[in-house]
């Protein structure tokens, strides 16, 4: 597997649990790199079930949200499932305001997220 | 409304690079922290200034080295005021698609402008659309 700088991935059975290296996901070069690393997970490594754990993330911009939307489309196109967990309340509020809570499946904890794949 | 008593006023002209933008943002956010802002309202200001700065530098000035962004920050008791002016052609915030419409939900446009509007107490764009002025009033000790 190619080295990843913006994310770290732990495979738990069929599920790839992703954690983020940046506490603040704002820098556009870093967002682009994060997007490439996430895409590679789906397109090159053929992982279908992705759980994004945001526990360590304090802030993300709308550019980061756009990257997550693109990832969700890729995962769905590949017949997989993307679930998010560990969002702090401020970030959850952003998802609610933008109604992205209706686009993404969001769970509180990693355990709930893992179960939600129904595997 | 009478003019607030500003405790901190900062004005500078920054180059059209996101690095310079983030340096200015950090300066504002660190100052807000020193004035006791934290939690949800601090996050709201952080989100709004981040989105407005990216709009000014990337979409307004198109990161041109010949253009700059005029940055004005002010802090009063429980109030932060922010104005960013770029040298781009401007845009009409009303003309952006509503990013919460079902058909636009997965599209990349308009989310930043919408977040600024929702998270700040007041937002105003000049007629040309190259200047955003916004403020946030902090709710003090509501639950105590």
HADDOCK unambig.tbl for C-alpha pairs under 7 A between the chains (distance, minus, plus):
assign (segid A and resid 61 and name CA) (segid B and resid 47 and name CA) 6.77 0.50 0.50
assign (segid A and resid 61 and name CA) (segid B and resid 51 and name CA) 6.99 0.50 0.50
assign (segid A and resid 62 and name CA) (segid B and resid 111 and name CA) 6.48 0.50 0.50
assign (segid A and resid 62 and name CA) (segid B and resid 112 and name CA) 5.79 0.50 0.50
assign (segid A and resid 66 and name CA) (segid B and resid 108 and name CA) 5.54 0.50 0.50
assign (segid A and resid 69 and name CA) (segid B and resid 106 and name CA) 6.18 0.50 0.50
assign (segid A and resid 90 and name CA) (segid B and resid 40 and name CA) 6.03 0.50 0.50
assign (segid A and resid 90 and name CA) (segid B and resid 43 and name CA) 6.89 0.50 0.50
assign (segid A and resid 98 and name CA) (segid B and resid 99 and name CA) 6.95 0.50 0.50
assign (segid A and resid 98 and name CA) (segid B and resid 100 and name CA) 5.77 0.50 0.50
assign (segid A and resid 98 and name CA) (segid B and resid 111 and name CA) 6.84 0.50 0.50
assign (segid A and resid 99 and name CA) (segid B and resid 100 and name CA) 5.89 0.50 0.50
assign (segid A and resid 100 and name CA) (segid B and resid 105 and name CA) 6.99 0.50 0.50
